Amino acid sequence: MTEPRLKTNLWISAQIRLCDMAFIPAVVARRGDSDAGQVMILRNLLDGTFELFARTTDLDGARVWRCATGPAPVDYPAAEKLIAREAEFDPDIWVLEIEDRDRKYELDAPVI
C-alpha cells in the first residue's frame, strides 16, 4: 500500500515555511504541476557550487532523494543543465532553490 501523498504545491509551501523558520532563504525557481509535479531541490552552497536533489521512490515504494549532481557539488551551469535535461522528460517539475552554506536544511527522506 502506498502512503498518502500531499499535493506538490502544499509540500513546497511547507518547505519554504520550514526554511523561513530556520532563517534559510528559499525560493521557487521553477513552478510545476500543482498536484503531482516532480520536485528537485537546488542547494546553493554560496561558494559558487550547488547540489541538486531529485525526489523519487525506492524499490519498496518509499520516498527517497537522489543526489543528481553526484558526490561533489557542481557549478551553476552544470546544475542548470541537469534541471533542463529533467524538464525535457517531465515539464511539470518544481525546483526549490535553497541558500544553505552550512547544509542546515534537512531533506524529508534519506538520500540514496
Backbone as CSV, one residue per row, in Angstrom:
resi,resn,N_x,N_y,N_z,CA_x,CA_y,CA_z,C_x,C_y,C_z
1,MET,0.841,-1.180,0.000,0.000,0.000,0.000,0.884,1.241,0.000
2,THR,0.551,2.223,-0.805,1.332,3.447,-0.859,0.848,4.425,0.209
3,GLU,1.763,5.262,0.626,1.420,6.251,1.633,0.626,7.388,0.997
4,PRO,-0.214,8.061,1.767,-0.966,9.185,1.207,0.004,10.284,0.761
5,ARG,-0.342,10.955,-0.304,0.543,11.976,-0.859,-0.069,13.362,-0.713
6,LEU,0.777,14.273,-0.379,0.407,15.673,-0.268,0.578,16.310,-1.647
7,LYS,-0.319,17.223,-2.009,-0.158,17.921,-3.286,1.181,18.639,-3.283
8,THR,1.814,18.659,-4.429,3.160,19.207,-4.531,3.219,20.671,-4.110
9,ASN,2.250,21.479,-4.522,2.313,22.900,-4.154,2.214,23.094,-2.643
10,LEU,1.482,22.242,-1.954,1.407,22.331,-0.486,2.727,21.900,0.149
11,TRP,3.347,20.855,-0.403,4.624,20.391,0.121,5.687,21.475,-0.051
12,ILE,5.708,22.108,-1.221,6.666,23.187,-1.495,6.426,24.343,-0.518
13,SER,5.175,24.720,-0.323,4.858,25.804,0.615,5.330,25.470,2.026
14,ALA,5.154,24.234,2.426,5.601,23.810,3.755,7.118,23.883,3.879
15,GLN,7.829,23.492,2.819,9.290,23.549,2.858,9.778,24.994,2.947
16,ILE,9.134,25.881,2.216,9.508,27.300,2.285,9.260,27.836,3.686
17,ARG,8.150,27.443,4.284,7.845,27.877,5.657,8.880,27.336,6.646
18,LEU,9.258,26.056,6.497,10.290,25.483,7.369,11.614,26.231,7.203
19,CYS,11.952,26.567,5.974,13.180,27.332,5.735,13.082,28.717,6.365
20,ASP,11.932,29.366,6.225,11.742,30.682,6.848,11.956,30.610,8.356
21,MET,11.406,29.595,8.970,11.531,29.454,10.423,12.980,29.210,10.843
22,ALA,13.785,28.618,9.957,15.193,28.338,10.257,16.119,29.422,9.685
23,PHE,15.535,30.504,9.168,16.296,31.606,8.579,17.177,31.141,7.415
24,ILE,16.621,30.256,6.599,17.300,29.758,5.404,16.529,30.299,4.193
25,PRO,17.149,31.153,3.381,16.444,31.677,2.210,16.081,30.564,1.228
26,ALA,14.837,30.584,0.757,14.358,29.586,-0.203,13.368,30.246,-1.155
27,VAL,13.480,29.903,-2.433,12.568,30.432,-3.447,12.207,29.334,-4.429
28,VAL,11.038,29.463,-5.014,10.638,28.555,-6.090,11.308,29.056,-7.360
29,ALA,12.263,28.286,-7.869,12.990,28.664,-9.078,12.263,28.199,-10.335
30,ARG,11.417,27.191,-10.183,10.622,26.679,-11.302,9.341,26.090,-10.732
31,ARG,8.218,26.520,-11.278,6.912,26.055,-10.810,6.390,24.982,-11.759
32,GLY,5.998,23.847,-11.182,5.487,22.742,-11.980,4.018,22.485,-11.727
33,ASP,3.585,21.272,-11.974,2.196,20.877,-11.761,1.875,20.945,-10.279
34,SER,0.795,21.633,-9.926,0.474,21.861,-8.509,0.029,20.607,-7.780
35,ASP,-0.460,19.619,-8.509,-0.953,18.409,-7.843,0.106,17.328,-7.681
36,ALA,0.879,17.068,-8.726,1.759,15.900,-8.666,3.072,16.102,-9.401
37,GLY,3.578,17.318,-9.443,4.831,17.561,-10.152,6.030,16.976,-9.419
38,GLN,7.026,16.576,-10.188,8.297,16.108,-9.637,8.964,17.275,-8.908
39,VAL,9.756,16.976,-7.877,10.419,18.016,-7.094,11.925,17.833,-7.150
40,MET,12.612,18.957,-7.348,14.066,18.982,-7.250,14.441,20.100,-6.280
41,ILE,15.437,19.827,-5.457,15.949,20.822,-4.509,17.337,21.224,-4.999
42,LEU,17.520,22.507,-5.262,18.810,23.041,-5.671,19.405,23.762,-4.463
43,ARG,20.419,23.147,-3.872,21.054,23.738,-2.687,22.241,24.580,-3.138
44,ASN,22.118,25.895,-2.927,23.181,26.836,-3.247,24.093,26.919,-2.028
45,LEU,25.344,26.497,-2.184,26.283,26.496,-1.069,26.985,27.844,-0.900
46,LEU,26.578,28.828,-1.708,27.045,30.212,-1.614,28.554,30.368,-1.792
47,ASP,29.173,29.402,-2.441,30.590,29.499,-2.778,30.795,29.254,-4.271
48,GLY,29.690,29.383,-5.026,29.748,29.123,-6.460,29.426,27.696,-6.834
49,THR,29.097,26.855,-5.825,28.766,25.460,-6.107,27.360,25.135,-5.617
50,PHE,26.817,24.061,-6.195,25.438,23.674,-5.943,25.334,22.155,-5.808
51,GLU,24.326,21.727,-5.061,23.936,20.314,-5.010,22.491,20.254,-5.488
52,LEU,22.170,19.245,-6.284,20.826,19.097,-6.818,20.281,17.743,-6.399
53,PHE,19.136,17.765,-5.712,18.498,16.543,-5.245,17.165,16.366,-5.958
54,ALA,16.875,15.144,-6.355,15.612,14.813,-7.022,14.832,13.830,-6.155
55,ARG,13.561,14.127,-5.946,12.705,13.241,-5.161,12.285,12.067,-6.026
56,THR,12.351,10.881,-5.453,11.990,9.660,-6.180,11.510,8.628,-5.165
57,THR,11.283,7.408,-5.633,10.907,6.318,-4.731,11.890,5.174,-4.916
58,ASP,12.065,4.391,-3.840,12.954,3.233,-3.948,12.154,2.021,-4.427
59,LEU,12.785,0.867,-4.470,12.127,-0.336,-4.982,10.949,-0.780,-4.128
60,ASP,10.925,-0.369,-2.860,9.814,-0.713,-1.971,8.705,0.324,-1.998
61,GLY,8.878,1.384,-2.782,7.860,2.423,-2.879,8.015,3.538,-1.858
62,ALA,9.073,3.508,-1.060,9.301,4.548,-0.062,9.922,5.776,-0.737
63,ARG,9.566,6.940,-0.236,10.113,8.176,-0.780,11.569,8.326,-0.354
64,VAL,12.423,8.643,-1.324,13.849,8.888,-1.085,14.290,10.037,-1.992
65,TRP,15.493,10.514,-1.782,16.100,11.535,-2.620,17.352,10.960,-3.250
66,ARG,17.648,11.393,-4.464,18.923,11.035,-5.071,19.661,12.330,-5.368
67,CYS,20.954,12.294,-5.181,21.777,13.467,-5.455,22.126,13.438,-6.940
68,ALA,21.447,14.261,-7.716,21.608,14.261,-9.169,22.966,14.788,-9.603
69,THR,23.628,15.542,-8.744,24.931,16.106,-9.087,26.076,15.180,-8.721
70,GLY,25.785,14.048,-8.092,26.841,13.129,-7.692,27.426,13.495,-6.345
71,PRO,28.565,12.919,-6.015,29.118,13.090,-4.674,29.704,14.476,-4.395
72,ALA,30.065,15.219,-5.440,30.674,16.537,-5.242,29.766,17.629,-5.792
73,PRO,29.733,18.794,-5.145,28.958,19.917,-5.684,29.461,20.321,-7.069
74,VAL,28.585,20.965,-7.835,28.909,21.393,-9.199,28.655,22.891,-9.333
75,ASP,29.110,23.488,-10.450,28.833,24.902,-10.680,27.403,25.060,-11.200
76,TYR,26.950,26.323,-11.268,25.563,26.580,-11.650,25.223,26.079,-13.058
77,PRO,26.073,26.303,-14.068,25.716,25.798,-15.407,25.512,24.280,-15.436
78,ALA,26.310,23.553,-14.683,26.143,22.089,-14.649,24.823,21.710,-13.982
79,ALA,24.474,22.397,-12.897,23.200,22.123,-12.217,22.028,22.486,-13.123
80,GLU,22.133,23.625,-13.794,21.070,24.066,-14.701,20.896,23.084,-15.853
81,LYS,21.981,22.520,-16.335,21.910,21.528,-17.411,21.164,20.277,-16.948
82,LEU,21.412,19.850,-15.710,20.696,18.688,-15.166,19.203,18.976,-15.028
83,ILE,18.865,20.185,-14.593,17.446,20.564,-14.467,16.793,20.588,-15.848
84,ALA,17.481,21.172,-16.836,16.929,21.235,-18.195,16.722,19.842,-18.768
85,ARG,17.663,18.942,-18.519,17.528,17.569,-19.008,16.324,16.883,-18.363
86,GLU,16.140,17.094,-17.069,14.985,16.503,-16.374,13.676,17.095,-16.911
87,ALA,13.693,18.402,-17.208,12.487,19.068,-17.708,12.096,18.582,-19.101
88,GLU,13.062,18.076,-19.860,12.728,17.501,-21.163,11.834,16.284,-21.004
89,PHE,12.075,15.500,-19.956,11.274,14.305,-19.702,9.998,14.624,-18.937
90,ASP,10.073,15.608,-18.052,8.933,15.962,-17.219,8.829,17.478,-17.123
91,PRO,8.053,18.111,-17.987,7.951,19.572,-17.962,7.224,20.112,-16.730
92,ASP,6.654,19.244,-15.907,5.906,19.673,-14.725,6.736,19.676,-13.451
93,ILE,8.073,19.723,-13.560,8.904,19.664,-12.358,8.914,21.001,-11.614
94,TRP,9.103,20.897,-10.327,9.313,22.037,-9.450,10.789,22.070,-9.077
95,VAL,11.353,23.254,-8.959,12.709,23.410,-8.446,12.647,24.413,-7.303
96,LEU,13.041,23.953,-6.135,13.113,24.806,-4.952,14.582,25.098,-4.700
97,GLU,14.970,26.370,-4.807,16.366,26.746,-4.577,16.510,27.239,-3.141
98,ILE,17.489,26.659,-2.465,17.729,26.973,-1.057,19.169,27.447,-0.903
99,GLU,19.353,28.609,-0.281,20.697,29.107,0.027,21.101,28.535,1.373
100,ASP,22.038,27.602,1.343,22.304,26.811,2.545,23.784,26.446,2.644
101,ARG,24.592,27.425,2.959,26.042,27.226,3.054,26.401,26.136,4.060
102,ASP,25.699,26.094,5.189,26.032,25.165,6.270,25.274,23.843,6.197
103,ARG,24.496,23.662,5.131,23.702,22.433,4.942,22.787,22.158,6.140
104,LYS,22.121,23.222,6.609,21.193,23.076,7.740,19.843,22.499,7.310
105,TYR,19.459,22.756,6.053,18.179,22.229,5.558,18.254,20.709,5.495
106,GLU,17.258,20.064,6.066,17.225,18.597,6.068,16.127,18.108,5.128
107,LEU,16.519,17.232,4.220,15.535,16.612,3.334,14.624,15.722,4.161
108,ASP,13.398,15.528,3.701,12.409,14.776,4.475,12.469,13.270,4.283
109,ALA,13.484,12.784,3.595,13.668,11.343,3.376,15.158,11.107,3.152
110,PRO,15.583,9.853,3.243,17.011,9.567,3.056,17.492,9.868,1.635
111,VAL,18.794,10.135,1.518,19.431,10.332,0.214,20.112,9.021,-0.172
112,ILE,19.798,8.555,-1.395,20.421,7.313,-1.857,21.464,7.603,-2.914
